Amino acid sequence: MNKKIIYISVLALLIIGGIVGFNFYQKIFGNAVKKDGAIYIGSNYHLMDVKKLLTEYINKPENFVWVAEKKKFTKPKGGKYLLKKGMSMNDVVNLLRSGNQTPIKVAFNNQDTLEKLAGRIAQQIEADSTSLINAFTDTSFLKKNDFSKKSALGMYIPNSYELYWNTSAEKFRDKMLREYKRFWNTTRLEKAKKQNLTPQEAITLASIVHKETVQKSERPTVAGLYLNRLRDGWPLEADPTIIYAKQQQDKNIVIKRVLFKYIDETKDSPYNTYKNRGLPPTLIAMPDISAIDAVLNPQKHNYYFMCASIDKIGYHDFTNSLAQHNRNAAKYQRWISKQGIKR
């Protein structure tokens, strides 16, 4: 009788031990992640912050903390992490402890000020816009790399870049400097020199070309026209520079039509290319790569004048004749007046 009781007790203990062991195993190695997804862990997050992020993706989030404590994992590394359906809690803890985060793609273009650029980047990485603008305008960094607060925008070549979500503002800025130097390779430097331009001057002219036409196929023609004017000492007389100069005076003004009065009202601005010869001091916008390459690979022609076309909307009519240009301009002015555009 005593032996039977002993056997039953031992069997019960084995069953209980098996159940406990199985539960422990399931907590650690069983399927925990119920769907694919990505979590973004801030650099200052703690385990409980991560637990909240995981609630959407895992069964029994409290098990995450339990497993993490058993594995002596207390401080997650910031970044973007991909979760796969069927991962165990052990897999999740190991992933976060390793810091093996997934890179992200950061893209930007048409950000006409450093402030707008900072806001655009802050939507894509952990760093906020304040820390980004502080990094962009750091005086020691600008001086060391021969930029000013006005010209610094030209350092950011619009493209798509791979980096980590928790990249700091300073590291993002430094990466963009490396990308800028990589962009200005020997071939592009030689092409800029052939046009008697430095890289920053090429970007300045590209910003005007970029604003002058949205048609990428037309940009080499526009670039060639402005280079003809520069070569022969003519003022550029670029309307986008007048818009820029006027908006420096009144940031709230919306200009759809460049009026003669705007040219006079901005006569003291160094960005007024009707009153000043040569390039303006810095770029007036963020040019895309097609505009920069248009300046470096301009179309060779004898055009000196351009006017928005009313026969092919979105494009321009080009000529080397002032008389023809005046006819084109008069036709355009009549057309734009009919559209009811007064300013």
N, C-alpha and C positions, 0 to 999 in steps of 0.2 A: 504493500500500500504506500509506504514511504517512497519507494523507488518510482512509483507511478506519479506521485505528486511532484517529485524532483524532475521527472521527464517533462511533465506538463509545464512546470515553471520555466525550465530551460527553453522549451519550445516557444513559450509565450515571450520570453525575453528576446529570443532570436527574431521572432516576428516583429516585436516592437522595435528592436534595433534595426531590422531591415527597413521597416517603414520610416523610421527617423532618418536612416542613412539615405534612403531613396528620396525623401523630402529635401535633405541637404543637397544631394546630387542635383535634383531638379532646380533648386534655388540657384545653384552655381552654374551647372552645365546644361540645364534644360532650355528649350526654346523660350526666349523671353521677349524678343522684338517681334511685334505683330504686323509691322508694315515697313516698307522702305521709307526713308526720309533723311533729312539733314537737320542737325542742330548747330546753333552758333553759341559757343561758350565764351563769355566775356573774360578778359584777362584777370579780373578780380573776383570771379565767381567762386563760390564754395560748393560743397557737395549738395547741400539742400537746394541751391539754385539749379544745379544740374538735374536733381531729382524732379523739379518742377518742369524743366524742359522735356524730360523723358516721359512724363505722364501720358502724352499723346501717343507714344510709340511702343511702350512696354507694358507687359502685364505685371501687376504688383510692384509699383515703383519703389516701395519700401525695401524690397529685396535688393535693389541697387545699393542702397546705403549699407545694408547688412554685408553684402559681398565686398564692397569697397573697404569696409572696416576690417574684415577678415584678411584682406590682402594688403592692409596697412596703406591704403590709397586715400590721401586726405586733400590734396590740392590738384584739381584738374588744370590742364594746360589749355589756354584759350585757343580758339580757332573754329573752323567749320569741320564737322565730322559727319561722315555718311554712315547711316545705320541700314543694315540689310535684314529683311525679314528672316527670322529663324536664328539670328544671333543669340548666343547665351549671355547671361549676365556677366560671366567671366570674360567673354569676348568684348563686351561693352567696356568693362573696367580696364581691360588691357589696352583697348584702343585709346581711351582717354588718358591713361597713364603714359602711354608711349608718345603722345603728342603727334601722332601720325595723321595730321589733319589733311583735308583735301584742298588743293589750291582753288582759287576762284578767278574768274575773268573780270577785270575792271576795264570799262570802256568809257570814253568821253570824246566829245567834239562840240564845236560851236559854243563853247563857254567863253564869252567875250571879256570876262573879268576874272581875276583871281578869286574873288568872293563867290562867283557863280561856279567856278571850278571846284572850290572847296565844298560847296553845297552838293554838287553832283557826286564827288568822290565819297562824301560822308554817307550817302545813300547806299554805298556798296561795300564799305569796310567799317571796322569797329571805330576808328578814329572819328571824332566829331568835327564839325566845320570850323569851330574856333581853334582847335589845336592844329588843324590843317592850314588855316590862313596864317597862323603864327609861324608855322614852319616855312610856308611859302615866302613870307616877308621878313624872315630873320636877316637882320642887316649884315651880320658877319658872314653868313652863307652867301648872300647876294654879292657882297664885296669880293669875297674869295673867288667867285666864279664869274665875275665881270658882268653882273646883271644889276638892274635897278628895279624898284617896285613897279615901274611902268613897263620895263622890257621883260620882266621875269615870266610873263605869260608865254612868251615865245619859247621857253624851255620845255613846255609841255606839248609834245607832239601827239595830236589826237590819233588814237589807235586803241586796240584791245591788248591788255597786258595781263599776264598770269602772275598772281602773288597770293599771299595768305591773307585771310579775312582779318586777322588780328595784327596786321602790319601797322606799325606806329606812323604817325604823321611825318616824322623826320625820315623814317626809312622809306616811306612812299616817295617823298620829295627826292631823296638821294637816288632811288631807283630811276625816277624820271630824268635826273641829271645823267645817269649812265646811259639811259635810252636815247637821250638827246645827243650825247657824244657818239653813240653807235650809229644814230641816224646820219650824223654828219661825218660819213666815212670819206675816204680819200677821193672817191669818184665825185661825190656831191661837192666837196670842198673845191675840187678843180673846176667843176662847172660854175660854181659861184664866182670863183676868181676870174674865169673867162668873161663873166658879165660885169666884172669890176665891182663885185659885191662881197661883203663879209657875210657869214651865216646870219647874223642878226639883221643885216640890211636886206638879205634875201627874204627872210621871214616877214619883215616890215612890208616889202613890196607885195609878197604873197598875200598878206592880210588885206591889202587893197584889192588885189585881183579876186580874192575869195568873196569879198563883199560886192564887187562890181558885177559878178555873174555867178549864178548857181549852176550854169551849164559847164560841166567838166571839159567837154569837147572844145569849148570856146576859150577856155582859160589860157592856153598857149598863145592864142591870137591877142588877147588882152595884155598878157605879159609882154609880148613883143612890142606892142604899141607903147606901153609905158617905158620900156627900155629904150625905144627910139627917142622918146622925149628926153629921158635922162641923158642919153649920149649926146644929144644936140643942145643940151642946156635949156630946154623948154620947161616951164612949170608943168607938173603932172595934171593939174586941174581935175583931180579925181573927186567926184561927188561924195563917195563914202567918207572921205576925210573931212568934208564939211559937215556931214551928219554927225561924225564922231566929235568934232570940235564944238558943234552946237549942243550936243548932249552932255559935254563936259560943263557947259554953262547951265543947262537945265536938264537934269537927269530924267525928268518926267515927260519931256516932250516926245511926241511920236511924229516922225517925219516920213511922209510917203512921197513928197515932192520937194526937191531942193530948189528953194527960191533965191533970187538974186540977193535979197535982203540978208539971208543967212550968211552969204559970202562976206558981206560988209560987216555984219555983226560979229563975225569970228576973225576979223582981219588981224587981230593981235595974237591969235593962237598959232603956235608953231606947227599945228596940224593942218592949217589952212594951206592947201597945195595950189590954190589959185593965187595967193599973195606971196607964197614962198616957193623958191625953186628947190629942186632936189627932193629927197625922201623926207617924210616927217620923222621926228626924233625916235619914235618906237612904233611897234605894230599897233593897229587900231582894232584888231579882233584876233581870234584864234584861227589861223588858216589851216585847212586840212592838207593832207599830203599831196593831193592832186594840184592844189594851188602852189605849193612850194616847188613841186617838180615842174610846174608850168613855167615858173620864173627861171628855173635852172635849164629848162629845155624849151625856150620860147620859139614860137613860129617866126621865121625870118620873112619880113614883108616891109613895105614902105608906108604903112598906115600911121597916121598921127592923130586921127579924130575917130570918135565912136559915139553912137547915139542909140538909145533903146529903140528897137524895131517895133513898128506897129503891124508889120506884115507877118512877122514871125515872133509872136509874143514870147518873152523870156530870153530872146537873143538880141544881138546888136547889129547895127549897120556900120561898117568900117569904110573909111576913105582917107586919101592923102590930100584931098582938096577941101580947103576951108569953105569955099562957096557951096560945094555939095553938102558939107557937114551942116552949114547953116540951113540949107533946105531940109535936111533930115531932121534937124532940131525943131524947126518951125512946124513941120508936119507932126512931130511927136507932141509938141506943146499944145497944138490944136486938139489932138486926140485925147490927151490926158485931161484937158479942160472939159471935154465932152463927157468924161467919166465922172465929173463932179469932184475930182481930187484937187483941193485947193492948197494943201500944205502937207 
